[in-house]
Amino acid sequence: MIFETERLVIRKLLMKDLESFFELESNPKVLQYATGEVKTLLECENELDKLIKMYDDPKNDFWIYAIETKEESEFIGTVALVKDEEGNDEIGYRFIERFWGKRYATETCAGLISYCEEIGIKKIIGNVVNENKASELILLKNGFRKIKEFISEDIGLPETKYELIYKKK
Protein backbone atom coordinates (compact mmCIF):
# COMPACT_ATOMS: atom_id res chain seq x y z
CA MET A 1 0.00 0.00 0.00
CA ILE A 2 1.23 3.48 -0.88
CA PHE A 3 -1.44 5.37 1.08
CA GLU A 4 -5.10 5.10 1.96
CA THR A 5 -8.09 7.36 2.41
CA GLU A 6 -11.41 6.77 4.10
CA ARG A 7 -12.78 4.61 1.25
CA LEU A 8 -9.76 3.93 -0.96
CA VAL A 9 -6.42 2.17 -1.06
CA ILE A 10 -3.67 3.38 -3.37
CA ARG A 11 -1.26 0.54 -4.21
CA LYS A 12 1.15 -0.63 -6.86
CA LEU A 13 -0.34 -1.93 -10.08
CA LEU A 14 -0.47 -5.70 -10.57
CA MET A 15 -0.97 -7.83 -13.67
CA LYS A 16 -4.27 -9.01 -12.15
CA ASP A 17 -5.51 -5.44 -12.79
CA LEU A 18 -5.38 -5.97 -16.56
CA GLU A 19 -9.12 -6.34 -17.22
CA SER A 20 -10.00 -3.20 -15.23
CA PHE A 21 -6.96 -1.31 -16.56
CA PHE A 22 -8.22 -2.11 -20.06
CA GLU A 23 -11.71 -0.84 -19.16
CA LEU A 24 -10.08 2.43 -18.05
CA GLU A 25 -7.64 2.86 -20.94
CA SER A 26 -10.00 1.79 -23.74
CA ASN A 27 -12.74 4.31 -22.96
CA PRO A 28 -12.55 7.49 -25.09
CA LYS A 29 -14.60 9.41 -22.48
CA VAL A 30 -11.96 8.69 -19.82
CA LEU A 31 -9.21 9.88 -22.15
CA GLN A 32 -10.97 12.93 -23.62
CA TYR A 33 -8.97 15.34 -21.43
CA ALA A 34 -5.86 13.21 -21.00
CA THR A 35 -2.65 12.38 -22.75
CA GLY A 36 -2.81 9.03 -24.48
CA GLU A 37 -4.89 7.20 -27.02
CA VAL A 38 -7.52 4.51 -26.59
CA LYS A 39 -5.67 1.21 -26.19
CA THR A 40 -6.28 -2.39 -27.20
CA LEU A 41 -6.09 -5.19 -24.64
CA LEU A 42 -2.61 -6.13 -25.85
CA GLU A 43 -1.42 -2.51 -25.61
CA CYS A 44 -2.82 -2.33 -22.07
CA GLU A 45 -1.06 -5.57 -21.13
CA ASN A 46 2.25 -4.21 -22.45
CA GLU A 47 1.81 -0.84 -20.73
CA LEU A 48 0.81 -2.43 -17.44
CA ASP A 49 3.88 -4.68 -17.57
CA LYS A 50 6.10 -1.66 -18.28
CA LEU A 51 4.58 0.40 -15.43
CA ILE A 52 5.03 -2.47 -12.97
CA LYS A 53 8.69 -2.91 -13.96
CA MET A 54 9.29 0.81 -13.38
CA TYR A 55 8.68 0.35 -9.63
CA ASP A 56 12.06 -1.39 -9.37
CA ASP A 57 14.00 1.28 -11.30
CA PRO A 58 15.89 3.48 -8.81
CA LYS A 59 15.89 6.34 -11.37
CA ASN A 60 12.14 6.14 -11.98
CA ASP A 61 10.26 9.43 -11.75
CA PHE A 62 7.01 8.21 -13.33
CA TRP A 63 4.83 6.55 -10.68
CA ILE A 64 1.40 5.24 -11.66
CA TYR A 65 -0.56 3.46 -8.93
CA ALA A 66 -3.86 1.60 -8.74
CA ILE A 67 -6.82 3.04 -6.88
CA GLU A 68 -9.12 0.44 -5.35
CA THR A 69 -12.07 0.52 -3.01
CA LYS A 70 -11.41 -0.65 0.53
CA GLU A 71 -14.74 -2.41 0.87
CA GLU A 72 -14.68 -4.56 -2.29
CA SER A 73 -10.95 -4.31 -3.20
CA GLU A 74 -12.14 -3.29 -6.67
CA PHE A 75 -9.81 -1.48 -9.09
CA ILE A 76 -11.48 1.83 -10.02
CA GLY A 77 -8.70 3.90 -11.55
CA THR A 78 -5.13 5.11 -11.47
CA VAL A 79 -3.28 7.95 -9.81
CA ALA A 80 -0.04 9.46 -11.08
CA LEU A 81 2.89 11.21 -9.46
CA VAL A 82 5.33 12.07 -12.24
CA LYS A 83 8.03 14.59 -13.06
CA ASP A 84 6.94 16.98 -15.79
CA GLU A 85 9.24 18.43 -18.45
CA GLU A 86 10.25 21.23 -16.05
CA GLY A 87 11.13 18.82 -13.22
CA ASN A 88 8.00 19.57 -11.18
CA ASP A 89 6.08 16.88 -9.33
CA GLU A 90 2.80 16.57 -11.21
CA ILE A 91 -0.27 14.73 -9.99
CA GLY A 92 -3.10 13.19 -11.98
CA TYR A 93 -5.80 10.57 -11.79
CA ARG A 94 -8.18 8.62 -14.03
CA PHE A 95 -11.27 6.68 -13.08
CA ILE A 96 -13.29 4.02 -14.83
CA GLU A 97 -16.43 5.79 -16.07
CA ARG A 98 -18.87 3.80 -13.94
CA PHE A 99 -17.13 5.20 -10.83
CA TRP A 100 -17.55 8.85 -11.81
CA GLY A 101 -19.69 11.05 -9.59
CA LYS A 102 -18.88 9.22 -6.35
CA ARG A 103 -16.36 11.82 -5.11
CA TYR A 104 -13.46 9.38 -5.51
CA ALA A 105 -11.39 11.99 -7.41
CA THR A 106 -11.81 14.51 -4.60
CA GLU A 107 -10.83 11.89 -2.02
CA THR A 108 -7.87 10.68 -4.07
CA CYS A 109 -6.57 14.21 -4.63
CA ALA A 110 -6.73 15.05 -0.91
CA GLY A 111 -4.97 11.79 -0.03
CA LEU A 112 -2.30 12.36 -2.67
CA ILE A 113 -1.65 15.87 -1.35
CA SER A 114 -1.10 14.47 2.17
CA TYR A 115 1.10 11.67 0.83
CA CYS A 116 3.29 14.12 -1.13
CA GLU A 117 3.73 16.27 1.97
CA GLU A 118 4.65 13.19 4.05
CA ILE A 119 7.39 12.16 1.61
CA GLY A 120 8.85 15.65 1.57
CA ILE A 121 7.66 17.11 -1.71
CA LYS A 122 7.56 20.91 -1.42
CA LYS A 123 5.34 21.73 -4.41
CA ILE A 124 2.97 19.81 -6.66
CA ILE A 125 1.29 20.83 -9.87
CA GLY A 126 -1.72 19.70 -11.82
CA ASN A 127 -2.59 20.48 -15.43
CA VAL A 128 -6.28 20.55 -16.29
CA VAL A 129 -7.94 20.92 -19.68
CA ASN A 130 -10.09 24.03 -19.33
CA GLU A 131 -13.26 22.15 -20.36
CA ASN A 132 -12.76 19.74 -17.44
CA LYS A 133 -14.50 21.89 -14.83
CA ALA A 134 -14.83 19.04 -12.30
CA SER A 135 -11.05 18.54 -12.10
CA GLU A 136 -10.48 22.28 -11.89
CA LEU A 137 -12.88 22.51 -8.95
CA ILE A 138 -11.16 19.63 -7.14
CA LEU A 139 -7.77 21.34 -7.37
CA LEU A 140 -9.13 24.72 -6.29
CA LYS A 141 -10.96 23.16 -3.31
CA ASN A 142 -7.68 21.54 -2.26
CA GLY A 143 -5.73 24.80 -2.18
CA PHE A 144 -4.14 24.87 -5.64
CA ARG A 145 -3.83 28.20 -7.41
CA LYS A 146 -3.79 28.97 -11.13
CA ILE A 147 -0.35 29.87 -12.42
CA LYS A 148 -0.45 29.59 -16.21
CA GLU A 149 -2.75 29.02 -19.17
CA PHE A 150 -1.44 27.36 -22.32
CA ILE A 151 -2.35 25.15 -25.28
CA SER A 152 -1.33 21.57 -24.59
CA GLU A 153 1.26 20.29 -27.04
CA ASP A 154 0.22 16.66 -26.64
CA ILE A 155 -3.57 16.99 -26.93
CA GLY A 156 -3.90 20.45 -28.49
CA LEU A 157 -6.48 21.78 -26.02
CA PRO A 158 -6.41 24.89 -23.79
CA GLU A 159 -5.12 23.92 -20.34
CA THR A 160 -4.38 25.61 -17.05
CA LYS A 161 -1.46 24.76 -14.79
CA TYR A 162 -2.24 24.78 -11.06
CA GLU A 163 0.26 24.73 -8.21
CA LEU A 164 0.18 23.85 -4.52
CA ILE A 165 3.14 24.90 -2.38
CA TYR A 166 3.26 23.31 1.05
CA LYS A 167 3.47 25.67 3.99
CA LYS A 168 6.49 25.18 6.24
CA LYS A 169 5.67 23.54 9.54
N, C-alpha and C positions, 0 to 999 in steps of 0.2 A: 504494500500500500504506500502511495506517495503522500496523500492526505485524504481526509474525509470531511464531510459536512453533515448536516442533520440527516439528510436523506440519501446521500451519495458517497461512493467510494471512488477515488481516483487512483488508478493502478497502472502498472505496465501492461501494454498490449500483449496478447497471447494468440497463437495460431487458432485456438478454439473460438476466437472472436470473428473469424473470417466471414461467416454468413451475415452477421449483423454489420460488420465493417463494409461489406458489399452493399447492404441495404442503404447505408449512409452515403457511400461514395458513388453509387449508381443513380442517385436521385438528382435530377437537374434543379429541382426547387432548393435542395440543400446547398447546392453549389452556385446558385445564381449570384451571390455576392462574394464568392470566394475564389481564390486561386485554385486552379485545377480543373480538369475535364471529367466528365462522367466516365467511369471506369467499368471494364468488364470484370467478371469474376477472376479470371486469370491475372489481370492487371492488379486487382485488389490483393490477391494472394502474394504476388511478387512485392508489392509495396509494403504489405504487412510484414513480410519476412525481412525486408530491408529495414523497416522502422524498429523491429525487435532487435536486430543485430546491432543497431546504433547504440543501444543501451550499454553495450560493453566497450564502446569506443571512448577512451579517455579524453579525446579531443572533440567529442560530440557537443554541438551547441544547438541541436535541433531535437527537442524532446516532445514527442506526441504520446499522450497517455489515454487510456480507456476511461470512460465515465460509466459507472454502473450503479444501479439502484441498490441500496442496502437491503431492502426487504426481499426482493426477488433475485438479487445478483444478476440483473439483466443489463447487458450492454446497451447504452442509449446514445452514446456519442463519443467524441474525442475532445481533448483539450490540448492546446499547444503552448509551449514556452520555448521560443526560438530567438536566435540572434538575427536582427534584421541587417540590411546592407550597411547600416551606419554603426553597427555594433551594439544597438539597444536591445534590451530584453523585451520581446513582443509577446503578448498573450493572444490567444484565440480559442474558439470552441466551435464545434459543429454537433448538431443533434439530429438523430433520425426523426423524420417528419412527424411520425405518430406521437412523439414526445414533446412536440412544440406546445407552448401555452400552459405548461405546468410549472413555470418559474424555475426550471432546472438551470437555465443559462444564468439567471440572477444569482442563484445559489453557488453555481460553479465559479463564477467571476469573483464573488466575495471570498470563497475558499482559496482561490488561486492568489488573490491579493495577499491574504494572510500567509499562505505558504511562501510566497516570494519574499515577504518581509522576514519570515523565520530563517530563510536560508541566506539572508544578507544582501538581497538585491536592493539597490537604492532607488531605482526608477524603473517603471514599466510603461510600455506604450501599447496602444491598440489602434489599429487602422480599421475604419468602418466606412463601407460604401454609403454615400449620403442617403440613398433610398432606404437603407436598412435602419429605420427609425427605432425599432425595438432594441437593437444592439447599441445604438447611440444612447438611448435612455439608460440602459444598464450601466454603461461606463460613467455617465454623468451622475447617476445615483450613487455610484461607488467612489466618487471624489476625483475622477479624471477631469482634466480641462482640455479644451481644444487648443491645439498649437499650430496647426497647418492644414490648409486645404490643397488638394492636388488631384491630378488625373492619374489614376493607377496605370502603370506601364504594363502590368501583366493582364489586367482584365479590361482596361480602357474606360473605366467608369470614374466619375467624381468621387473622391474619398476625403475623409478628414482623419488626421492623426490626432490622437488623444494621449495625454501623458499623466501619470500619477507619480509624484515624488514623495517618498516616505519621509515623514517628519522624524527628526532625531529624538531619541528617547532620553 
